[in-house]
Each structure stands twice: as structure tokens, then as C-alpha cells.
Amino acid sequence: MPLYKTIQFNKTTKILIWEITESLEELLSKVVLKEKTQKRLEGMKSQMHQRAFLSVRMLIQEMGFTDKDLHYDEFGKPYFDCHNHISITHSYHFSAIIISDEKVGIDMELQREKIQRIADKFTDFECSYLKPEFVEEYIKKLTVIWGAKEAIFKIRNEKGISFKDHINVNNFSLKENQTVSSLHFDDLIKDFDVHYQEVRSDNFEGIFTLVYAFEK
């Protein structure tokens, strides 16, 4: 399937989403991989992971880049040699990238009931406004919170950051599609603008939450 959706957030920031319906062979026929990337692909045990990995290459090609332009630092954070920042995510049958002049992070998650069971592992500050008794809203908000913390972690990418103890997501409405968050780590305090929206597929069941964050 071609590109699922493009979001032009502002003049220098674009989000692209790919719905992964192609076979591994189809995707391989459409991308050119450098040797290091090919070896990484071959080392993946899951074909779904391989297809997601290749779909990200399709996305960067949509933006005029190639696999040769994409690198990873020692912590696994992707980057280009140019001024553009990039962040990558994939979840089941979707992958997405965000490319911007600003420092950005992106995450995409399938909304699942089981997130309720691990809520205490990544929420603390947020418990002041979360309402577990409203189950559907609770699941949706937990998914936004997890995505926001994942996106912020991808921006900072520092060892020792705890989702529960160091990243606070302010109260928000699911209707507004944006909130603010802050990172309190060592002597550092950083604020972030967070945006979120739901993504649905005609081909697969489930509702996905797309979250992206900008460092202020």
C-alpha cells in the first residue's frame, strides 16, 4: 500500500504514516539498503519486524532520503547528516516518521486493555487526574501518556531516565489533541509540546494512538 497519511504540521515539520500491507519481498524490491542495514535486517527473527523496518525506508524515500542517509548513534537514536531531525516508530501494521528542523520524537501504540495492568509502572504525577473507573477514556489517556513519554525519551535518549519518576504529562482532554509535558532529570528541567491523534485502518482491527513531541 502506498503512503497512508501525511501531516504537514508546520513549515519545517512533516509526519508520514505507512500502512504495512506489502509482503517482505515487495518491500525489498522497492528499497536499496547499505550493507550494514542489510545485515541488521537479516538478523531480525520476526518477519513483521522486518517489514516494519523496510517500511520506514519507504517513508524516508518519500521524503527524498535514502537508507545511505540514515544513521544511528551508539544509543540507537536515528539521525541524518543534515540539519533535519528524525524520529521513527512502528506498531503492528503501521510505521511512522517525523522529520523537522526542531528536536522531535514520535511514538505510535495500539490501544489495548492490558495497559491498565502496567499503569503503575509509568504513571505517578498523572494519577492526580486519571480516572480508572471510566475504562475506555482511561485506556485512551494511558496510551497517550505512554506515547508522550516514549516520544520525549527518544528526543533526550539519556540513560537512567524513568518514565514514572522523571517525565510528567500535564492533564489533558482527548478532544483537544495536545498537552504539555516536562522532564525532570538530574539538574535538568525541559518542557515539551505534545500532540496526539487516533489512527484507524480499514484493513486491520484496533485503534492506534499517534503521539509526537517537540522540545521547547
N, CA and C atoms as a LAMMPS dump frame, in Angstrom:
ITEM: TIMESTEP
0
ITEM: NUMBER OF ATOMS
648
ITEM: BOX BOUNDS ff ff ff
-5.0000000000000000e+02 5.0000000000000000e+02
-5.0000000000000000e+02 5.0000000000000000e+02
-5.0000000000000000e+02 5.0000000000000000e+02
ITEM: ATOMS id mol type element x y z
1 1 1 N 0.851 -1.198 0
2 1 2 C 0 0 0
3 1 3 C 0.881 1.24 0
4 2 1 N 0.458 2.253 -0.72
5 2 2 C 1.24 3.495 -0.687
6 2 3 C 1.147 4.184 0.667
7 3 1 N 1.69 5.368 0.705
8 3 2 C 1.671 6.18 1.917
9 3 3 C 0.255 6.309 2.456
10 4 1 N 0.08 6.032 3.754
11 4 2 C -1.251 6.065 4.371
12 4 3 C -1.708 7.497 4.641
13 5 1 N -0.808 8.316 5.197
14 5 2 C -1.2 9.684 5.559
15 5 3 C 0.032 10.566 5.705
16 6 1 N -0.111 11.821 5.307
17 6 2 C 0.929 12.834 5.511
18 6 3 C 0.333 13.976 6.321
19 7 1 N 1.047 14.384 7.358
20 7 2 C 0.616 15.509 8.184
21 7 3 C 1.684 16.595 8.092
22 8 1 N 1.325 17.711 7.475
23 8 2 C 2.246 18.855 7.414
24 8 3 C 1.981 19.692 8.657
25 9 1 N 2.747 19.453 9.72
26 9 2 C 2.457 20.099 10.999
27 9 3 C 2.761 21.597 10.953
28 10 1 N 3.905 21.939 10.39
29 10 2 C 4.245 23.344 10.156
30 10 3 C 5.22 23.388 8.97
31 11 1 N 5.812 24.539 8.726
32 11 2 C 6.652 24.698 7.537
33 11 3 C 7.855 23.758 7.529
34 12 1 N 8.346 23.403 8.707
35 12 2 C 9.582 22.604 8.767
36 12 3 C 9.379 21.219 9.388
37 13 1 N 8.128 20.836 9.615
38 13 2 C 7.858 19.55 10.277
39 13 3 C 6.806 18.764 9.512
40 14 1 N 7.139 17.515 9.187
41 14 2 C 6.198 16.659 8.47
42 14 3 C 6.187 15.275 9.112
43 15 1 N 4.979 14.71 9.244
44 15 2 C 4.794 13.346 9.747
45 15 3 C 4.25 12.498 8.613
46 16 1 N 4.842 11.327 8.409
47 16 2 C 4.376 10.41 7.386
48 16 3 C 4.051 9.064 8.039
49 17 1 N 2.907 8.491 7.64
50 17 2 C 2.467 7.202 8.186
51 17 3 C 2.323 6.206 7.045
52 18 1 N 2.822 5.004 7.261
53 18 2 C 2.738 3.937 6.266
54 18 3 C 1.928 2.783 6.844
55 19 1 N 0.962 2.292 6.091
56 19 2 C 0.238 1.086 6.489
57 19 3 C 0.89 -0.102 5.799
58 20 1 N 1.383 -1.034 6.589
59 20 2 C 2.219 -2.117 6.054
60 20 3 C 1.336 -3.274 5.584
61 21 1 N 1.025 -3.263 4.3
62 21 2 C 0.233 -4.347 3.719
63 21 3 C 1.067 -5.185 2.738
64 22 1 N 2.251 -4.685 2.393
65 22 2 C 3.097 -5.382 1.426
66 22 3 C 3.773 -6.605 2.047
67 23 1 N 4.14 -7.532 1.2
68 23 2 C 4.948 -8.677 1.637
69 23 3 C 6.386 -8.222 1.817
70 24 1 N 7.167 -9.049 2.468
71 24 2 C 8.591 -8.751 2.652
72 24 3 C 9.272 -8.593 1.293
73 25 1 N 8.918 -9.466 0.363
74 25 2 C 9.542 -9.445 -0.965
75 25 3 C 9.21 -8.149 -1.708
76 26 1 N 7.962 -7.705 -1.587
77 26 2 C 7.56 -6.455 -2.242
78 26 3 C 8.363 -5.277 -1.707
79 27 1 N 8.499 -5.218 -0.414
80 27 2 C 9.237 -4.107 0.189
81 27 3 C 10.712 -4.153 -0.19
82 28 1 N 11.28 -5.338 -0.175
83 28 2 C 12.698 -5.482 -0.543
84 28 3 C 12.957 -5.015 -1.966
85 29 1 N 11.978 -5.202 -2.838
86 29 2 C 12.157 -4.828 -4.244
87 29 3 C 12.11 -3.316 -4.457
88 30 1 N 11.662 -2.583 -3.442
89 30 2 C 11.461 -1.139 -3.601
90 30 3 C 12.477 -0.287 -2.857
91 31 1 N 13.382 -0.922 -2.117
92 31 2 C 14.381 -0.15 -1.374
93 31 3 C 15.79 -0.648 -1.691
94 32 1 N 16.736 0.253 -1.556
95 32 2 C 18.152 -0.109 -1.696
96 32 3 C 18.799 0.068 -0.328
97 33 1 N 19.397 -1.005 0.188
98 33 2 C 19.957 -0.984 1.535
99 33 3 C 21.471 -1.019 1.498
100 34 1 N 22.091 -0.254 2.394
101 34 2 C 23.537 -0.368 2.54
102 34 3 C 23.854 -1.668 3.276
103 35 1 N 25.086 -2.108 3.211
104 35 2 C 25.473 -3.418 3.74
105 35 3 C 25.152 -3.56 5.226
106 36 1 N 25.408 -2.53 5.997
107 36 2 C 25.147 -2.571 7.44
108 36 3 C 23.668 -2.775 7.717
109 37 1 N 22.817 -2.101 6.958
110 37 2 C 21.373 -2.228 7.137
111 37 3 C 20.898 -3.618 6.729
112 38 1 N 21.457 -4.139 5.636
113 38 2 C 21.08 -5.472 5.163
114 38 3 C 21.379 -6.522 6.233
115 39 1 N 22.516 -6.41 6.873
116 39 2 C 22.89 -7.363 7.928
117 39 3 C 21.949 -7.24 9.124
118 40 1 N 21.582 -6.019 9.452
119 40 2 C 20.651 -5.809 10.559
120 40 3 C 19.292 -6.439 10.236
121 41 1 N 18.856 -6.261 8.998
122 41 2 C 17.582 -6.845 8.567
123 41 3 C 17.628 -8.372 8.664
124 42 1 N 18.694 -8.958 8.207
125 42 2 C 18.828 -10.42 8.212
126 42 3 C 18.881 -10.988 9.621
127 43 1 N 19.28 -10.17 10.582
128 43 2 C 19.364 -10.624 11.963
129 43 3 C 18.042 -10.58 12.713
130 44 1 N 17.02 -10.033 12.075
131 44 2 C 15.704 -9.944 12.721
132 44 3 C 14.96 -11.262 12.569
133 45 1 N 14.433 -11.765 13.674
134 45 2 C 13.756 -13.06 13.659
135 45 3 C 12.309 -12.961 13.202
136 46 1 N 11.686 -11.816 13.426
137 46 2 C 10.272 -11.636 13.091
138 46 3 C 10.122 -10.993 11.721
139 47 1 N 9.319 -11.629 10.854
140 47 2 C 9.072 -11.043 9.538
141 47 3 C 8.277 -9.746 9.654
142 48 1 N 7.397 -9.654 10.653
143 48 2 C 6.654 -8.405 10.866
144 48 3 C 7.619 -7.26 11.19
145 49 1 N 8.617 -7.562 12.011
146 49 2 C 9.622 -6.557 12.346
147 49 3 C 10.413 -6.162 11.099
148 50 1 N 10.757 -7.141 10.272
149 50 2 C 11.483 -6.858 9.038
150 50 3 C 10.667 -5.958 8.114
151 51 1 N 9.387 -6.255 7.987
152 51 2 C 8.515 -5.456 7.112
153 51 3 C 8.371 -4.032 7.642
154 52 1 N 8.256 -3.896 8.967
155 52 2 C 8.177 -2.566 9.567
156 52 3 C 9.467 -1.788 9.322
157 53 1 N 10.57 -2.467 9.493
158 53 2 C 11.892 -1.876 9.286
159 53 3 C 12.025 -1.35 7.853
160 54 1 N 11.578 -2.147 6.893
161 54 2 C 11.666 -1.748 5.488
162 54 3 C 10.666 -0.641 5.156
163 55 1 N 9.511 -0.668 5.792
164 55 2 C 8.523 0.376 5.521
165 55 3 C 9.036 1.746 5.958
166 56 1 N 9.868 1.768 6.984
167 56 2 C 10.491 3.032 7.395
168 56 3 C 11.389 3.556 6.279
169 57 1 N 12.079 2.646 5.585
170 57 2 C 12.911 3.062 4.443
171 57 3 C 12.038 3.614 3.323
172 58 1 N 10.842 3.043 3.164
173 58 2 C 9.914 3.584 2.178
174 58 3 C 9.514 5.016 2.554
175 59 1 N 9.309 5.242 3.839
176 59 2 C 8.912 6.567 4.306
177 59 3 C 10.012 7.605 4.076
178 60 1 N 11.242 7.248 4.38
179 60 2 C 12.315 8.24 4.179
180 60 3 C 12.54 8.5 2.693
181 61 1 N 12.272 7.491 1.861
182 61 2 C 12.353 7.708 0.415
183 61 3 C 11.286 8.705 -0.04
184 62 1 N 10.121 8.648 0.59
185 62 2 C 9.061 9.61 0.279
186 62 3 C 9.509 11.043 0.557
187 63 1 N 10.446 11.174 1.498
188 63 2 C 10.945 12.499 1.882
189 63 3 C 12.218 12.888 1.131
190 64 1 N 12.626 12.047 0.176
191 64 2 C 13.791 12.373 -0.636
192 64 3 C 15.119 11.889 -0.074
193 65 1 N 15.062 11.073 0.986
194 65 2 C 16.274 10.496 1.558
195 65 3 C 16.409 9.035 1.123
196 66 1 N 17.555 8.443 1.405
197 66 2 C 17.765 7.02 1.155
198 66 3 C 18.331 6.377 2.412
199 67 1 N 18.427 5.065 2.383
200 67 2 C 18.989 4.356 3.529
201 67 3 C 20.418 4.805 3.824
202 68 1 N 21.141 5.23 2.809
203 68 2 C 22.521 5.685 2.999
204 68 3 C 22.586 6.97 3.835
205 69 1 N 21.478 7.72 3.826
206 69 2 C 21.433 8.986 4.578
207 69 3 C 21.088 8.788 6.05
208 70 1 N 20.566 7.599 6.386
209 70 2 C 20.065 7.352 7.746
210 70 3 C 21.117 6.623 8.579
211 71 1 N 21.41 7.172 9.754
212 71 2 C 22.406 6.583 10.65
213 71 3 C 21.805 6.441 12.045
214 72 1 N 22.49 5.679 12.901
215 72 2 C 22.065 5.502 14.292
216 72 3 C 23.262 5.747 15.2
217 73 1 N 23.026 6.485 16.298
218 73 2 C 24.123 6.725 17.228
219 73 3 C 24.3 5.516 18.155
220 74 1 N 25.193 5.634 19.114
221 74 2 C 25.521 4.5 19.979
222 74 3 C 24.352 4.041 20.839
223 75 1 N 23.343 4.905 21.003
224 75 2 C 22.169 4.553 21.803
225 75 3 C 20.987 4.119 20.934
226 76 1 N 21.208 4.046 19.618
227 76 2 C 20.151 3.611 18.711
228 76 3 C 19.268 4.728 18.196
229 77 1 N 19.644 5.977 18.469
230 77 2 C 18.832 7.115 18.005
231 77 3 C 19.15 7.411 16.544
232 78 1 N 18.124 7.498 15.682
233 78 2 C 18.373 7.764 14.261
234 78 3 C 18.716 9.229 14.007
235 79 1 N 19.531 9.458 12.983
236 79 2 C 19.852 10.832 12.608
237 79 3 C 20.295 10.891 11.149
238 80 1 N 20.178 12.068 10.587
239 80 2 C 20.707 12.366 9.258
240 80 3 C 21.971 13.207 9.425
241 81 1 N 22.762 13.29 8.369
242 81 2 C 23.954 14.136 8.398
243 81 3 C 23.597 15.61 8.211
244 82 1 N 22.388 15.879 7.751
245 82 2 C 21.979 17.265 7.506
246 82 3 C 21.328 17.865 8.758
247 83 1 N 20.713 19.022 8.609
248 83 2 C 20.148 19.744 9.757
249 83 3 C 18.835 19.142 10.243
250 84 1 N 18.205 18.277 9.457
251 84 2 C 16.911 17.703 9.837
252 84 3 C 17.027 16.697 10.971
253 85 1 N 16.069 16.773 11.909
254 85 2 C 15.937 15.768 12.958
255 85 3 C 14.907 14.738 12.503
256 86 1 N 15.113 13.476 12.888
257 86 2 C 14.169 12.421 12.533
258 86 3 C 13.885 11.543 13.748
259 87 1 N 12.653 11.085 13.852
260 87 2 C 12.28 10.095 14.852
261 87 3 C 11.388 9.065 14.161
262 88 1 N 11.469 7.815 14.632
263 88 2 C 10.842 6.674 13.956
264 88 3 C 10.017 5.871 14.95
265 89 1 N 8.894 5.329 14.476
266 89 2 C 8.106 4.417 15.304
267 89 3 C 7.416 3.397 14.413
268 90 1 N 7.113 2.237 14.971
269 90 2 C 6.232 1.293 14.274
270 90 3 C 5.486 0.458 15.301
271 91 1 N 4.255 0.121 14.931
272 91 2 C 3.392 -0.657 15.812
273 91 3 C 2.491 -1.533 14.952
274 92 1 N 2.685 -2.829 15.038
275 92 2 C 1.882 -3.775 14.276
276 92 3 C 1.934 -3.438 12.784
277 93 1 N 0.81 -2.983 12.213
278 93 2 C 0.733 -2.788 10.77
279 93 3 C 0.942 -1.339 10.34
280 94 1 N 1.463 -0.523 11.23
281 94 2 C 1.766 0.871 10.894
282 94 3 C 3.215 1.206 11.241
283 95 1 N 3.781 2.093 10.45
284 95 2 C 5.042 2.734 10.826
285 95 3 C 4.877 4.223 10.548
286 96 1 N 5.7 5.029 11.212
287 96 2 C 5.601 6.481 11.034
288 96 3 C 6.949 7.124 11.303
289 97 1 N 7.178 8.235 10.65
290 97 2 C 8.371 9.036 10.919
291 97 3 C 7.941 10.495 11.074
292 98 1 N 8.748 11.245 11.802
293 98 2 C 8.595 12.694 11.862
294 98 3 C 9.946 13.289 11.524
295 99 1 N 9.951 14.264 10.626
296 99 2 C 11.175 14.949 10.21
297 99 3 C 10.954 16.443 10.409
298 100 1 N 11.92 17.098 11.053
299 100 2 C 11.726 18.501 11.425
300 100 3 C 13.062 19.204 11.614
301 101 1 N 13.021 20.535 11.546
302 101 2 C 14.176 21.337 11.935
303 101 3 C 14.314 21.373 13.457
304 102 1 N 13.224 21.033 14.16
305 102 2 C 13.214 21.048 15.619
306 102 3 C 13.55 19.659 16.175
307 103 1 N 13.881 19.621 17.476
308 103 2 C 14.104 18.341 18.13
309 103 3 C 12.756 17.685 18.384
310 104 1 N 12.555 16.496 17.813
311 104 2 C 11.24 15.857 17.845
312 104 3 C 11.356 14.374 18.203
313 105 1 N 10.254 13.844 18.707
314 105 2 C 10.144 12.414 18.967
315 105 3 C 8.748 11.96 18.596
316 106 1 N 8.61 10.696 18.208
317 106 2 C 7.318 10.182 17.786
318 106 3 C 7.107 8.781 18.332
319 107 1 N 5.841 8.445 18.603
320 107 2 C 5.501 7.086 19.034
321 107 3 C 4.1 6.748 18.549
322 108 1 N 3.88 5.478 18.299
323 108 2 C 2.57 5.007 17.865
324 108 3 C 2.269 3.722 18.612
325 109 1 N 1.077 3.637 19.2
326 109 2 C 0.713 2.486 20.019
327 109 3 C -0.707 2.029 19.705
328 110 1 N -0.906 0.726 19.721
329 110 2 C -2.246 0.162 19.634
330 110 3 C -2.909 0.299 20.996
331 111 1 N -4.132 0.813 21.012
332 111 2 C -4.859 0.92 22.28
333 111 3 C -5.271 -0.483 22.737
334 112 1 N -4.81 -0.858 23.943
335 112 2 C -5.09 -2.206 24.459
336 112 3 C -5.478 -2.133 25.931
337 113 1 N -6.386 -3.013 26.318
338 113 2 C -6.846 -3.04 27.702
339 113 3 C -5.717 -3.345 28.675
340 114 1 N -4.748 -4.131 28.244
341 114 2 C -3.701 -4.573 29.173
342 114 3 C -2.798 -3.435 29.659
343 115 1 N -2.891 -2.265 29.032
344 115 2 C -2.097 -1.135 29.508
345 115 3 C -2.498 -0.749 30.927
346 116 1 N -3.735 -1.076 31.312
347 116 2 C -4.193 -0.789 32.676
348 116 3 C -3.367 -1.539 33.72
349 117 1 N -2.897 -2.731 33.349
350 117 2 C -2.159 -3.57 34.306
351 117 3 C -0.753 -3.055 34.575
352 118 1 N -0.231 -2.247 33.653
353 118 2 C 1.138 -1.743 33.85
354 118 3 C 1.155 -0.242 34.122
355 119 1 N -0.024 0.341 34.329
356 119 2 C -0.114 1.795 34.512
357 119 3 C 0.775 2.29 35.653
358 120 1 N 0.851 1.509 36.738
359 120 2 C 1.641 1.96 37.889
360 120 3 C 3.134 1.949 37.62
361 121 1 N 3.557 1.381 36.522
362 121 2 C 4.981 1.339 36.184
363 121 3 C 5.449 2.587 35.433
364 122 1 N 4.481 3.363 34.877
365 122 2 C 4.913 4.559 34.137
366 122 3 C 4.12 5.818 34.5
367 123 1 N 3.175 5.717 35.445
368 123 2 C 2.445 6.916 35.881
369 123 3 C 2.628 7.143 37.384
370 124 1 N 2.694 8.39 37.76
371 124 2 C 2.718 8.8 39.163
372 124 3 C 2.064 10.18 39.236
373 125 1 N 2.744 11.178 38.709
374 125 2 C 2.198 12.534 38.613
375 125 3 C 0.801 12.528 37.977
376 126 1 N 0.604 11.692 36.961
377 126 2 C -0.637 11.67 36.194
378 126 3 C -1.815 11.066 36.964
379 127 1 N -1.531 10.362 38.04
380 127 2 C -2.61 9.738 38.826
381 127 3 C -3.552 10.77 39.436
382 128 1 N -3.098 12.027 39.528
383 128 2 C -3.928 13.074 40.118
384 128 3 C -5.145 13.403 39.252
385 129 1 N -5.073 13.081 37.961
386 129 2 C -6.215 13.402 37.095
387 129 3 C -6.795 12.19 36.362
388 130 1 N -6.115 11.063 36.369
389 130 2 C -6.64 9.869 35.702
390 130 3 C -7.813 9.279 36.489
391 131 1 N -8.79 8.753 35.775
392 131 2 C -9.981 8.174 36.404
393 131 3 C -10.194 6.745 35.902
394 132 1 N -9.625 5.763 36.612
395 132 2 C -9.714 4.362 36.17
396 132 3 C -11.132 3.832 36.039
397 133 1 N -12.075 4.46 36.732
398 133 2 C -13.456 3.958 36.68
399 133 3 C -14.104 4.176 35.306
400 134 1 N -13.602 5.146 34.554
401 134 2 C -14.084 5.367 33.185
402 134 3 C -13.129 4.635 32.236
403 135 1 N -13.386 3.365 32.043
404 135 2 C -12.397 2.458 31.455
405 135 3 C -11.941 2.877 30.057
406 136 1 N -12.871 3.171 29.166
407 136 2 C -12.489 3.499 27.787
408 136 3 C -11.603 4.743 27.734
409 137 1 N -12.006 5.803 28.442
410 137 2 C -11.201 7.025 28.486
411 137 3 C -9.86 6.765 29.164
412 138 1 N -9.873 5.949 30.201
413 138 2 C -8.649 5.624 30.943
414 138 3 C -7.625 4.957 30.032
415 139 1 N -8.063 3.997 29.238
416 139 2 C -7.171 3.304 28.311
417 139 3 C -6.611 4.279 27.273
418 140 1 N -7.489 5.122 26.737
419 140 2 C -7.046 6.093 25.731
420 140 3 C -6.028 7.075 26.32
421 141 1 N -6.293 7.554 27.538
422 141 2 C -5.378 8.515 28.155
423 141 3 C -4.054 7.859 28.532
424 142 1 N -4.107 6.648 29.031
425 142 2 C -2.87 5.936 29.344
426 142 3 C -2.011 5.75 28.1
427 143 1 N -2.67 5.474 26.98
428 143 2 C -1.93 5.275 25.734
429 143 3 C -1.276 6.57 25.274
430 144 1 N -1.985 7.69 25.433
431 144 2 C -1.386 8.993 25.112
432 144 3 C -0.194 9.267 26.026
433 145 1 N -0.356 9.009 27.308
434 145 2 C 0.718 9.266 28.281
435 145 3 C 1.948 8.428 27.967
436 146 1 N 1.721 7.142 27.71
437 146 2 C 2.856 6.275 27.363
438 146 3 C 3.541 6.793 26.09
439 147 1 N 2.744 7.136 25.074
440 147 2 C 3.31 7.631 23.821
441 147 3 C 4.081 8.923 24.007
442 148 1 N 3.558 9.82 24.841
443 148 2 C 4.247 11.083 25.102
444 148 3 C 5.597 10.835 25.774
445 149 1 N 5.612 9.943 26.744
446 149 2 C 6.86 9.662 27.465
447 149 3 C 7.865 8.955 26.563
448 150 1 N 7.369 8.087 25.705
449 150 2 C 8.244 7.402 24.749
450 150 3 C 8.833 8.415 23.768
451 151 1 N 8.004 9.324 23.269
452 151 2 C 8.481 10.333 22.32
453 151 3 C 9.525 11.249 22.958
454 152 1 N 9.278 11.651 24.199
455 152 2 C 10.228 12.518 24.907
456 152 3 C 11.531 11.779 25.188
457 153 1 N 11.42 10.527 25.561
458 153 2 C 12.632 9.728 25.789
459 153 3 C 13.453 9.628 24.502
460 154 1 N 12.775 9.49 23.368
461 154 2 C 13.504 9.407 22.096
462 154 3 C 14.233 10.708 21.79
463 155 1 N 13.664 11.832 22.217
464 155 2 C 14.336 13.116 21.991
465 155 3 C 15.591 13.221 22.853
466 156 1 N 15.456 12.928 24.151
467 156 2 C 16.574 13.103 25.078
468 156 3 C 17.536 11.92 25.032
469 157 1 N 16.979 10.702 24.996
470 157 2 C 17.78 9.497 24.804
471 157 3 C 18.939 9.377 25.795
472 158 1 N 18.652 9.624 27.077
473 158 2 C 19.699 9.589 28.096
474 158 3 C 19.481 8.407 29.045
475 159 1 N 20.533 7.702 29.304
476 159 2 C 20.475 6.546 30.194
477 159 3 C 20.024 6.969 31.591
478 160 1 N 19.102 6.223 32.161
479 160 2 C 18.66 6.487 33.523
480 160 3 C 17.329 7.208 33.632
481 161 1 N 16.805 7.706 32.5
482 161 2 C 15.513 8.4 32.547
483 161 3 C 14.401 7.397 32.828
484 162 1 N 13.579 7.701 33.825
485 162 2 C 12.449 6.859 34.194
486 162 3 C 11.158 7.515 33.729
487 163 1 N 10.324 6.75 33.015
488 163 2 C 9.042 7.279 32.572
489 163 3 C 8.203 7.721 33.775
490 164 1 N 8.233 6.935 34.827
491 164 2 C 7.401 7.197 36.001
492 164 3 C 7.931 8.352 36.832
493 165 1 N 9.225 8.381 37.061
494 165 2 C 9.805 9.324 38.014
495 165 3 C 10.266 10.64 37.408
496 166 1 N 10.548 10.657 36.121
497 166 2 C 11.199 11.828 35.543
498 166 3 C 10.392 12.575 34.483
499 167 1 N 9.354 11.955 33.932
500 167 2 C 8.575 12.617 32.877
501 167 3 C 7.135 12.799 33.344
502 168 1 N 6.681 14.041 33.374
503 168 2 C 5.322 14.374 33.81
504 168 3 C 4.5 14.879 32.632
505 169 1 N 3.328 14.285 32.433
506 169 2 C 2.419 14.726 31.381
507 169 3 C 1.252 15.455 32.037
508 170 1 N 1.073 16.713 31.689
509 170 2 C 0.001 17.51 32.289
510 170 3 C -1.377 16.986 31.89
511 171 1 N -2.359 17.335 32.704
512 171 2 C -3.736 16.933 32.424
513 171 3 C -4.148 17.403 31.026
514 172 1 N -4.985 16.608 30.37
515 172 2 C -5.37 16.929 29.004
516 172 3 C -6.748 16.359 28.693
517 173 1 N -7.328 16.894 27.629
518 173 2 C -8.601 16.399 27.114
519 173 3 C -8.336 15.636 25.829
520 174 1 N -9.004 14.523 25.656
521 174 2 C -8.846 13.744 24.425
522 174 3 C -9.361 14.519 23.214
523 175 1 N -10.217 15.495 23.437
524 175 2 C -10.78 16.271 22.34
525 175 3 C -9.827 17.347 21.827
526 176 1 N -8.902 17.772 22.674
527 176 2 C -8.039 18.897 22.302
528 176 3 C -6.82 18.468 21.488
529 177 1 N -6.401 17.22 21.642
530 177 2 C -5.296 16.664 20.857
531 177 3 C -3.936 17.304 21.126
532 178 1 N -3.782 17.961 22.26
533 178 2 C -2.46 18.48 22.606
534 178 3 C -2.369 18.741 24.108
535 179 1 N -1.143 18.67 24.617
536 179 2 C -0.877 18.961 26.018
537 179 3 C 0.586 19.37 26.146
538 180 1 N 1.027 19.559 27.355
539 180 2 C 2.439 19.851 27.6
540 180 3 C 2.983 18.829 28.589
541 181 1 N 4.277 18.657 28.546
542 181 2 C 4.927 17.688 29.415
543 181 3 C 6.28 18.236 29.838
544 182 1 N 6.853 17.656 30.879
545 182 2 C 8.148 18.141 31.35
546 182 3 C 9.021 16.973 31.795
547 183 1 N 10.301 17.149 31.596
548 183 2 C 11.302 16.175 32.019
549 183 3 C 12.103 16.768 33.168
550 184 1 N 12.173 16.041 34.285
551 184 2 C 12.957 16.461 35.45
552 184 3 C 13.984 15.372 35.706
553 185 1 N 15.214 15.62 35.272
554 185 2 C 16.235 14.574 35.331
555 185 3 C 17.573 15.18 35.73
556 186 1 N 18.148 14.678 36.812
557 186 2 C 19.358 15.261 37.4
558 186 3 C 19.069 16.738 37.672
559 187 1 N 19.873 17.641 37.149
560 187 2 C 19.642 19.067 37.362
561 187 3 C 18.922 19.708 36.182
562 188 1 N 18.413 18.883 35.284
563 188 2 C 17.8 19.369 34.061
564 188 3 C 16.273 19.411 34.168
565 189 1 N 15.678 20.511 33.715
566 189 2 C 14.228 20.588 33.548
567 189 3 C 13.957 21.057 32.121
568 190 1 N 13.233 20.238 31.356
569 190 2 C 12.92 20.569 29.976
570 190 3 C 11.415 20.441 29.751
571 191 1 N 10.853 21.364 28.978
572 191 2 C 9.432 21.33 28.664
573 191 3 C 9.226 20.902 27.215
574 192 1 N 8.069 20.28 26.969
575 192 2 C 7.762 19.741 25.644
576 192 3 C 6.306 20.008 25.283
577 193 1 N 6.086 20.31 24.018
578 193 2 C 4.728 20.351 23.477
579 193 3 C 4.41 18.964 22.929
580 194 1 N 3.238 18.445 23.297
581 194 2 C 2.845 17.096 22.9
582 194 3 C 1.553 17.146 22.095
583 195 1 N 1.521 16.415 20.994
584 195 2 C 0.342 16.345 20.141
585 195 3 C -0.016 14.875 19.919
586 196 1 N -1.311 14.605 19.78
587 196 2 C -1.732 13.208 19.656
588 196 3 C -3.014 13.114 18.842
589 197 1 N -3.21 11.986 18.209
590 197 2 C -4.417 11.729 17.438
591 197 3 C -4.583 10.231 17.238
592 198 1 N -5.799 9.826 16.913
593 198 2 C -6.077 8.414 16.671
594 198 3 C -5.922 8.084 15.191
595 199 1 N -5.488 6.861 14.927
596 199 2 C -5.332 6.365 13.558
597 199 3 C -6.065 5.032 13.463
598 200 1 N -6.902 4.901 12.445
599 200 2 C -7.664 3.672 12.243
600 200 3 C -7.387 3.128 10.847
601 201 1 N -7.563 1.822 10.705
602 201 2 C -7.323 1.166 9.431
603 201 3 C -8.579 0.45 8.951
604 202 1 N -8.786 0.474 7.646
605 202 2 C -9.885 -0.29 7.061
606 202 3 C -9.501 -1.763 6.906
607 203 1 N -8.197 -2.034 7.01
608 203 2 C -7.703 -3.393 6.753
609 203 3 C -7.477 -4.203 8.019
610 204 1 N -7.318 -3.531 9.154
611 204 2 C -6.999 -4.224 10.397
612 204 3 C -7.846 -3.664 11.536
613 205 1 N -8.112 -4.495 12.511
614 205 2 C -8.889 -4.069 13.672
615 205 3 C -8.011 -3.268 14.635
616 206 1 N -8.661 -2.482 15.465
617 206 2 C -7.948 -1.761 16.508
618 206 3 C -7.801 -0.281 16.215
619 207 1 N -7.621 0.48 17.283
620 207 2 C -7.391 1.918 17.186
621 207 3 C -5.971 2.196 17.673
622 208 1 N -5.234 2.967 16.9
623 208 2 C -3.866 3.328 17.253
624 208 3 C -3.818 4.786 17.705
625 209 1 N -2.903 5.075 18.59
626 209 2 C -2.674 6.449 19.038
627 209 3 C -1.305 6.902 18.564
628 210 1 N -1.284 7.977 17.811
629 210 2 C -0.046 8.583 17.329
630 210 3 C 0.266 9.782 18.212
631 211 1 N 1.487 9.824 18.743
632 211 2 C 1.903 10.918 19.632
633 211 3 C 3.24 11.46 19.133
634 212 1 N 3.367 12.775 19.089
635 212 2 C 4.659 13.367 18.751
636 212 3 C 4.92 14.574 19.639
637 213 1 N 6.182 14.775 19.953
638 213 2 C 6.567 15.806 20.924
639 213 3 C 7.674 16.679 20.369
640 214 1 N 7.651 17.939 20.779
641 214 2 C 8.674 18.916 20.401
642 214 3 C 9.329 19.447 21.671
643 215 1 N 10.648 19.48 21.675
644 215 2 C 11.348 20.084 22.815
645 215 3 C 11.276 21.59 22.716
646 216 1 N 10.837 22.252 23.78
647 216 2 C 10.75 23.722 23.776
648 216 3 C 12.121 24.335 23.92
